[in-house]
Amino acid sequence: MSATMIKEFRLPDLGEGLTESEILSWKVDVGDTVSLNQVIAEVETAKAVVELPSPFAGVIKELHEQPGSVVEVGKPIVSFEVADDAGAPPSQLSGAFPRGAGESAVETPNAGETPKREPNLVGYGAVVEGSGRPARRPRTFAPVVEPVETRPVETTPVETRPVETTPAERPRSTPPVRKLAKDLGVDLAQVAGTGPGGLITREDVQGFAGHAGEPATATSGPVSVPGGGRPGERETRTPIKGVRKHTAAAMVQSAFTAPHATEFLTVDVTPSLDLLAKLKNSREFTGIKLTPLTLAAKAVLIALRRNPALNSRWDEENQEIVTFNYVNLGIAAATPRGLTVPNIKDADTMGLPQLAQALTALAETARAGRTTPADLSGGTISITNIGVFGIDAGTPILNPGEAAILGLGAVRTMPWEYRGEVALRQVLTLSLSFDHRLVDGEQGSRFLADVGAILAEPGMVLTMV
């Protein structure tokens, strides 16, 4: 009979330096036999819902976290009982992770043998300060793995002894916890750590901030206080986490970093709607969903060729303006978990049929909650369609790192001047917000005018390309 070992799988960084994820559900249970790449859990990062594939073939020995738990990157989430030769090279793992992903475990076959490192998932290891182990390296696809405690089957767990600290020693905590303490104005030197070896946890900081140093009470769902969602209550408190937490932080960052300017243009789009009706009856667009958003997206792509300043970003670190020679077109999508802005890669290379299909696929994926972190990163300019909610105009906030965002209002039948007379026409309002560091008033106005001209008279495209 071949020997078996216990291997722990730690929560990986699922992209762009994310520090934590929420366990939404387990697809397996203790005792289940799983195969390599089998989906074992569904987790929500600050950007998207991601399925975790198993890095090993074996038996589920222990689930370390329950659904609803928010887990920091690098913490064990599941243990496997596997054969000594279990595991696979990173190239065999599922595509749910960024390039360079692989297993995340270290095995110790027998006492006295040197631990063997195996390939690791991206961003592994939220390393405790003062542990003597190397911290995760920024901007790399293969950071150093923090050693994981493993043990042969049926051995007695080793007792963990608290680490003694001196008054002059900096309080032990992880980078996300230190950032939380800074945001809440908490001095970590005054916080008593309840984690292993006196580690200060997120709950310790929140408890100190909210209860003058008393231990925090953990909650796993919405918390109602007198006056909330149940009879006799008037308030309901819901933890801020996941996509909504990320969106809030991004919007605050954008609003207070990029100087926003917003312009409005009301356009008679009757010719565009007539064109849509004709295209829907054409053979080339059979089975393809066409909407005003489709034409607006194409108009944005064409207008960017004449106004490239709106397809750029401000590089503060290098003091440079980066102008993109491609367009990753972001489309704001309202989902049950909050607002997301997935983008269509290289949208400028697509014809109208391909663009329409990409928009449909993007919307369906977002509604199903299956947008990946890769789909949410790398956008260069965005569109938000507030017209679907019956709104005429607004002042959109820029997606961080982008120079502009276009808002589409509702299409309404209104009295409008047409050929010297007043007629009922189909009218919508465009709202363009832009970063005034990158785009001046003339550039923003010319871009908005070009988009409006295309939607008002699609034939104008012939004079622009």
C-alpha positions as CSV (number, residue, x, y, z in Angstrom):
1,M,0.0,0.0,0.0
2,S,1.4,3.4,-1.0
3,A,2.0,6.0,1.7
4,T,-0.2,9.0,1.9
5,M,0.4,12.6,3.1
6,I,-1.6,15.5,4.2
7,K,-1.3,18.6,2.0
8,E,-2.8,22.0,2.7
9,F,-4.1,24.4,0.0
10,R,-3.8,28.0,0.9
11,L,-6.0,30.8,-0.6
12,P,-4.1,32.2,-3.6
13,D,-3.9,35.8,-4.8
14,L,-6.4,35.5,-7.6
15,G,-5.1,38.6,-9.5
16,E,-3.8,42.1,-9.1
17,G,-2.6,41.8,-5.5
18,L,-6.0,41.1,-4.0
19,T,-5.5,40.6,-0.2
20,E,-8.6,38.6,0.7
21,S,-11.6,36.7,-0.7
22,E,-14.9,35.4,0.7
23,I,-15.7,31.7,0.6
24,L,-19.2,31.6,-1.1
25,S,-19.7,27.9,-1.2
26,W,-17.9,24.5,-1.1
27,K,-18.5,22.1,-3.9
28,V,-17.0,19.2,-1.9
29,D,-17.3,17.9,1.6
30,V,-15.0,16.1,4.0
31,G,-14.4,12.5,2.8
32,D,-15.1,13.3,-0.9
33,T,-12.6,12.0,-3.4
34,V,-11.6,14.7,-5.9
35,S,-9.6,14.7,-9.1
36,L,-7.0,17.2,-10.3
37,N,-8.6,20.5,-11.5
38,Q,-12.1,19.5,-10.1
39,V,-13.9,22.6,-8.9
40,I,-13.8,22.5,-5.1
41,A,-15.0,26.0,-4.1
42,E,-16.5,29.2,-5.3
43,V,-15.0,32.4,-3.9
44,E,-15.7,36.1,-4.3
45,T,-12.8,38.5,-4.6
46,A,-13.1,42.2,-4.5
47,K,-13.7,42.1,-8.3
48,A,-15.4,38.9,-9.3
49,V,-16.6,35.4,-8.4
50,V,-14.0,32.7,-9.2
51,E,-14.1,28.9,-9.1
52,L,-11.1,27.3,-7.4
53,P,-9.9,24.0,-9.0
54,S,-8.2,21.3,-6.9
55,P,-4.4,21.3,-7.2
56,F,-4.3,17.7,-6.1
57,A,-6.1,14.3,-6.7
58,G,-7.0,12.8,-3.4
59,V,-9.5,12.9,-0.5
60,I,-10.8,16.0,1.3
61,K,-9.5,15.7,4.8
62,E,-10.6,19.0,6.3
63,L,-12.3,22.3,5.3
64,H,-10.7,25.1,7.3
65,E,-13.2,27.8,6.4
66,Q,-17.0,28.0,6.3
67,P,-19.1,29.7,3.6
68,G,-19.3,33.4,4.3
69,S,-15.8,33.6,5.8
70,V,-13.6,36.3,4.5
71,V,-10.1,34.8,4.3
72,E,-6.8,36.5,3.8
73,V,-4.5,35.4,1.0
74,G,-2.1,32.8,2.2
75,K,-4.3,31.2,4.8
76,P,-5.1,27.4,4.6
77,I,-8.6,26.7,3.4
78,V,-8.6,23.0,2.7
79,S,-6.5,19.9,3.5
80,F,-6.1,16.9,1.2
81,E,-5.0,13.3,1.8
82,V,-2.9,12.4,-1.2
83,A,-0.4,9.9,-2.4
84,D,3.2,10.8,-2.1
85,D,3.5,11.5,-5.9
86,A,0.2,13.5,-6.1
87,G,0.1,16.9,-7.7
88,A,0.7,18.2,-11.2
89,P,2.7,20.9,-12.9
90,P,1.2,24.4,-13.1
91,S,0.5,23.9,-16.9
92,Q,-2.1,21.3,-16.1
93,L,-4.2,23.4,-13.7
94,S,-7.4,25.0,-14.8
95,G,-7.5,28.4,-16.4
96,A,-9.3,30.0,-13.4
97,F,-6.0,31.5,-12.2
98,P,-3.6,34.0,-13.7
99,R,-0.6,32.8,-15.7
100,G,2.0,31.0,-13.6
101,A,-0.5,29.4,-11.3
102,G,0.1,26.0,-9.7
103,E,-0.3,24.1,-6.4
104,S,0.4,25.7,-3.1
105,A,1.6,23.1,-0.7
106,V,4.9,21.9,0.8
107,E,5.1,18.3,1.9
108,T,7.3,16.6,4.5
109,P,7.3,12.9,3.7
110,N,9.3,11.7,6.7
111,A,10.9,13.3,9.7
112,G,14.3,14.6,9.0
113,E,13.9,15.0,5.3
114,T,14.2,18.4,3.6
115,P,10.8,19.9,2.7
116,K,10.2,20.0,-1.0
117,R,8.7,23.1,-2.6
118,E,6.1,22.7,-5.3
119,P,4.8,25.3,-7.8
120,N,2.6,27.8,-6.1
121,L,-0.4,29.9,-7.0
122,V,0.1,33.6,-7.8
123,G,0.6,35.9,-4.9
124,Y,1.0,33.3,-2.3
125,G,1.7,34.1,1.3
126,A,0.4,36.9,3.4
127,V,3.5,36.6,5.6
128,V,3.3,37.7,9.2
129,E,5.8,40.5,10.0
130,G,8.6,39.4,12.2
131,S,8.3,35.7,11.2
132,G,11.7,35.7,9.6
133,R,10.2,34.5,6.3
134,P,10.4,36.5,3.1
135,A,7.4,38.6,2.2
136,R,5.5,38.4,-1.0
137,R,7.3,40.1,-3.8
138,P,5.3,42.8,-5.6
139,R,4.5,42.6,-9.4
140,T,5.7,39.0,-9.9
141,F,3.9,35.8,-10.9
142,A,5.9,33.5,-8.7
143,P,6.4,34.9,-5.2
144,V,8.2,33.0,-2.5
145,V,5.8,30.5,-0.8
146,E,5.5,30.6,3.0
147,P,6.2,27.1,4.3
148,V,3.0,25.3,5.1
149,E,2.8,22.9,8.1
150,T,2.1,19.4,6.8
151,R,2.1,16.1,8.7
152,P,1.8,12.4,7.9
153,V,-1.6,10.8,8.4
154,E,-2.6,10.0,12.0
155,T,0.0,12.0,13.7
156,T,-0.6,14.3,16.7
157,P,-0.7,18.0,15.8
158,V,2.2,19.9,17.3
159,E,1.2,22.4,20.0
160,T,1.9,26.0,18.9
161,R,3.5,28.1,21.6
162,P,2.9,31.9,21.8
163,V,5.8,34.0,20.6
164,E,7.2,36.3,23.2
165,T,7.6,39.9,22.3
166,T,9.3,42.8,23.9
167,P,7.8,46.2,24.4
168,A,10.1,47.7,21.7
169,E,9.0,45.1,19.1
170,R,6.5,46.3,16.4
171,P,3.1,44.6,16.9
172,R,2.7,41.5,14.8
173,S,0.1,41.8,12.0
174,T,-0.4,41.4,8.3
175,P,-0.2,44.2,5.8
176,P,-4.0,44.3,5.2
177,V,-4.6,44.6,9.0
178,R,-2.1,47.4,9.3
179,K,-3.8,49.2,6.5
180,L,-7.2,48.7,8.2
181,A,-5.7,50.1,11.4
182,K,-4.4,53.1,9.6
183,D,-7.8,53.8,8.0
184,L,-9.5,53.5,11.3
185,G,-6.9,55.6,13.2
186,V,-6.0,52.7,15.5
187,D,-2.6,52.5,17.1
188,L,-1.6,48.8,16.9
189,A,0.6,49.1,19.9
190,Q,-2.6,49.5,22.0
191,V,-4.3,46.4,20.5
192,A,-4.1,43.0,22.1
193,G,-3.7,40.3,19.4
194,T,-5.9,37.2,19.7
195,G,-4.4,35.4,16.7
196,P,-1.7,32.7,16.8
197,G,1.4,33.8,18.8
198,G,-0.3,37.2,19.6
199,L,-1.0,38.1,16.0
200,I,-3.3,41.1,15.7
201,T,-6.3,40.2,13.4
202,R,-8.8,42.2,11.5
203,E,-11.4,41.5,14.2
204,D,-9.0,42.8,16.9
205,V,-8.6,46.1,15.1
206,Q,-12.4,46.5,14.4
207,G,-13.2,45.6,18.0
208,F,-10.8,48.1,19.4
209,A,-12.1,50.8,17.1
210,G,-15.7,50.1,17.8
211,H,-15.7,49.1,21.4
212,A,-12.8,51.0,23.1
213,G,-10.5,48.0,23.1
214,E,-13.0,45.3,23.9
215,P,-12.8,42.1,21.8
216,A,-14.8,42.2,18.6
217,T,-17.8,39.9,18.1
218,A,-17.6,38.1,14.8
219,T,-20.6,38.0,12.5
220,S,-21.1,36.0,9.4
221,G,-24.0,37.9,7.8
222,P,-26.2,41.0,8.0
223,V,-26.5,42.3,11.6
224,S,-29.7,43.8,12.7
225,V,-29.9,46.3,15.6
226,P,-33.1,47.6,17.1
227,G,-35.0,49.1,14.3
228,G,-33.8,46.8,11.4
229,G,-35.3,44.4,8.9
230,R,-37.2,42.3,11.5
231,P,-40.4,43.4,13.2
232,G,-39.8,46.1,15.7
233,E,-36.4,47.0,14.3
234,R,-35.5,50.2,12.5
235,E,-32.1,49.5,11.1
236,T,-30.3,46.7,9.3
237,R,-26.5,46.6,9.1
238,T,-24.8,44.7,6.3
239,P,-21.0,44.1,6.2
240,I,-19.3,46.0,3.4
241,K,-17.3,43.4,1.5
242,G,-16.6,41.8,-1.9
243,V,-17.5,43.7,-5.1
244,R,-19.3,46.5,-3.3
245,K,-16.3,47.2,-1.0
246,H,-13.9,47.3,-4.0
247,T,-16.3,49.6,-6.0
248,A,-16.6,52.0,-3.1
249,A,-12.8,52.2,-2.6
250,A,-12.2,52.6,-6.3
251,M,-14.8,55.4,-6.7
252,V,-13.4,57.3,-3.7
253,Q,-9.9,57.0,-5.1
254,S,-11.1,58.1,-8.5
255,A,-13.1,61.1,-7.3
256,F,-10.3,62.4,-5.1
257,T,-7.4,61.7,-7.5
258,A,-8.6,62.6,-11.0
259,P,-10.0,66.1,-11.5
260,H,-13.4,65.3,-13.1
261,A,-15.1,67.5,-15.7
262,T,-18.4,66.6,-17.3
263,E,-20.1,67.7,-20.5
264,F,-23.5,67.0,-21.9
265,L,-24.9,66.7,-25.4
266,T,-28.5,66.0,-26.4
267,V,-28.8,64.3,-29.8
268,D,-31.6,63.3,-32.2
269,V,-30.9,59.6,-32.6
270,T,-33.8,58.7,-34.8
271,P,-31.5,57.9,-37.8
272,S,-29.6,55.5,-35.6
273,L,-32.8,53.7,-34.5
274,D,-33.9,53.4,-38.1
275,L,-30.5,51.9,-38.9
276,L,-30.9,49.4,-36.1
277,A,-34.3,48.3,-37.5
278,K,-32.7,47.7,-40.9
279,L,-29.8,45.8,-39.6
280,K,-32.0,43.5,-37.5
281,N,-33.6,42.4,-40.7
282,S,-30.4,41.8,-42.6
283,R,-28.8,38.4,-43.1
284,E,-25.5,39.4,-41.6
285,F,-27.1,40.2,-38.2
286,T,-29.4,37.2,-38.0
287,G,-29.5,36.0,-34.4
288,I,-27.4,38.9,-33.1
289,K,-28.8,41.3,-30.5
290,L,-28.6,44.9,-31.5
291,T,-29.3,47.9,-29.2
292,P,-28.5,51.6,-29.1
293,L,-25.6,50.6,-26.9
294,T,-24.1,48.7,-29.8
295,L,-24.1,51.7,-32.0
296,A,-22.9,54.0,-29.2
297,A,-20.0,51.6,-28.5
298,K,-19.0,51.6,-32.2
299,A,-19.3,55.4,-32.3
300,V,-16.9,55.7,-29.3
301,L,-14.4,53.5,-31.0
302,I,-14.5,55.6,-34.2
303,A,-14.3,58.9,-32.3
304,L,-11.2,57.7,-30.3
305,R,-9.3,57.4,-33.6
306,R,-9.7,61.2,-34.0
307,N,-9.3,62.0,-30.3
308,P,-6.7,59.6,-28.8
309,A,-6.2,61.7,-25.6
310,L,-9.4,60.1,-24.2
311,N,-7.8,56.7,-24.5
312,S,-4.9,57.3,-22.1
313,R,-3.9,57.2,-18.4
314,W,-1.9,59.3,-16.0
315,D,1.3,57.5,-14.7
316,E,2.0,59.4,-11.5
317,E,5.0,57.3,-10.6
318,N,6.9,57.9,-13.8
319,Q,5.4,61.3,-14.5
320,E,4.2,60.2,-17.9
321,I,1.0,60.2,-19.9
322,V,0.4,56.8,-21.4
323,T,-1.6,56.8,-24.6
324,F,-3.0,53.4,-25.6
325,N,-2.8,52.2,-29.2
326,Y,-5.6,49.7,-28.5
327,V,-9.0,50.0,-26.9
328,N,-10.3,47.7,-24.1
329,L,-13.8,49.0,-23.9
330,G,-15.4,48.8,-20.4
331,I,-19.1,48.4,-20.0
332,A,-20.6,49.2,-16.5
333,A,-22.8,46.3,-15.4
334,A,-25.1,46.2,-12.4
335,T,-25.0,42.8,-10.8
336,P,-26.6,41.4,-7.6
337,R,-23.2,41.7,-5.9
338,G,-22.7,45.3,-7.0
339,L,-21.4,47.4,-9.9
340,T,-18.6,45.9,-12.1
341,V,-17.0,47.2,-15.2
342,P,-15.7,44.3,-17.4
343,N,-14.1,45.2,-20.6
344,I,-14.0,43.9,-24.2
345,K,-10.3,43.4,-25.1
346,D,-9.2,45.0,-28.4
347,A,-12.7,46.2,-29.2
348,D,-11.3,48.6,-31.8
349,T,-10.4,45.6,-34.0
350,M,-14.0,44.3,-34.1
351,G,-16.6,44.8,-36.8
352,L,-20.1,45.7,-35.7
353,P,-21.3,42.1,-35.6
354,Q,-18.4,40.9,-33.5
355,L,-18.8,43.9,-31.2
356,A,-22.5,43.2,-30.8
357,Q,-21.8,39.6,-29.9
358,A,-19.1,40.6,-27.4
359,L,-21.5,43.0,-25.7
360,T,-24.1,40.3,-25.3
361,A,-21.6,37.8,-23.9
362,L,-20.2,40.4,-21.5
363,A,-23.7,41.2,-20.2
364,E,-24.7,37.6,-19.8
365,T,-21.5,36.7,-17.9
366,A,-21.8,39.7,-15.6
367,R,-25.5,38.9,-14.7
368,A,-24.5,35.3,-14.0
369,G,-21.7,36.5,-11.7
370,R,-19.0,34.7,-13.7
371,T,-16.9,37.7,-14.7
372,T,-13.2,36.9,-14.2
373,P,-10.6,39.2,-12.7
374,A,-8.9,39.3,-16.1
375,D,-12.1,40.7,-17.7
376,L,-12.2,43.4,-15.1
377,S,-8.7,44.6,-15.5
378,G,-6.9,46.6,-18.2
379,G,-9.8,48.8,-19.4
380,T,-8.9,52.0,-21.2
381,I,-12.3,53.8,-21.5
382,S,-15.8,53.0,-20.3
383,I,-19.5,53.4,-21.1
384,T,-22.3,53.4,-18.6
385,N,-25.8,52.9,-19.9
386,I,-28.0,54.7,-17.3
387,G,-30.8,55.0,-19.8
388,V,-31.9,51.4,-19.0
389,F,-33.0,52.8,-15.6
390,G,-35.0,55.6,-17.2
391,I,-32.4,58.3,-16.4
392,D,-31.7,61.1,-18.9
393,A,-28.2,62.2,-17.8
394,G,-25.7,62.2,-14.9
395,T,-22.1,62.8,-14.0
396,P,-20.3,59.4,-14.2
397,I,-17.2,58.8,-12.0
398,L,-14.2,57.6,-13.9
399,N,-13.1,54.0,-13.6
400,P,-9.7,54.3,-11.9
401,G,-6.8,54.5,-14.4
402,E,-9.0,55.7,-17.3
403,A,-9.3,59.1,-18.9
404,A,-13.0,59.1,-19.8
405,I,-16.4,57.5,-19.3
406,L,-19.5,58.1,-21.5
407,G,-23.0,57.9,-20.0
408,L,-25.9,57.0,-22.2
409,G,-29.3,58.4,-21.2
410,A,-32.7,57.1,-22.0
411,V,-34.1,57.4,-25.5
412,R,-37.2,59.5,-25.3
413,T,-39.8,60.7,-27.9
414,M,-39.7,64.5,-27.7
415,P,-40.7,67.5,-29.8
416,W,-37.5,68.5,-31.7
417,E,-36.5,70.9,-34.5
418,Y,-36.3,68.8,-37.7
419,R,-35.8,70.3,-41.2
420,G,-37.1,73.7,-40.1
421,E,-40.2,72.3,-38.3
422,V,-41.1,70.8,-34.9
423,A,-41.5,67.0,-35.0
424,L,-41.6,64.1,-32.6
425,R,-38.1,62.6,-32.6
426,Q,-36.1,60.0,-30.7
427,V,-33.7,61.9,-28.5
428,L,-31.1,60.9,-25.9
429,T,-28.5,62.8,-23.8
430,L,-24.8,61.9,-23.7
431,S,-22.8,62.6,-20.5
432,L,-19.0,62.6,-20.8
433,S,-16.8,62.7,-17.7
434,F,-13.0,63.0,-18.3
435,D,-9.8,63.5,-16.4
436,H,-8.9,67.1,-16.8
437,R,-5.2,66.3,-16.3
438,L,-5.3,64.2,-19.5
439,V,-8.1,65.8,-21.5
440,D,-8.7,69.5,-21.9
441,G,-12.0,71.1,-22.7
442,E,-11.4,71.2,-26.4
443,Q,-10.4,67.5,-26.7
444,G,-13.4,66.4,-24.6
445,S,-15.8,68.5,-26.6
446,R,-14.5,67.3,-30.0
447,F,-14.8,63.7,-28.9
448,L,-18.3,64.1,-27.5
449,A,-19.3,66.0,-30.7
450,D,-18.0,63.2,-32.9
451,V,-19.9,60.5,-30.9
452,G,-23.1,62.7,-31.2
453,A,-22.6,63.3,-34.9
454,I,-22.3,59.5,-35.6
455,L,-25.4,58.7,-33.6
456,A,-27.4,61.6,-35.1
457,E,-26.4,60.6,-38.7
458,P,-24.6,57.3,-39.0
459,G,-23.5,58.2,-42.5
460,M,-21.1,60.8,-41.0
461,V,-18.8,57.8,-40.3
462,L,-17.7,58.1,-44.0
463,T,-16.1,61.4,-43.2
464,M,-14.3,60.2,-40.1
465,V,-12.5,57.0,-41.2
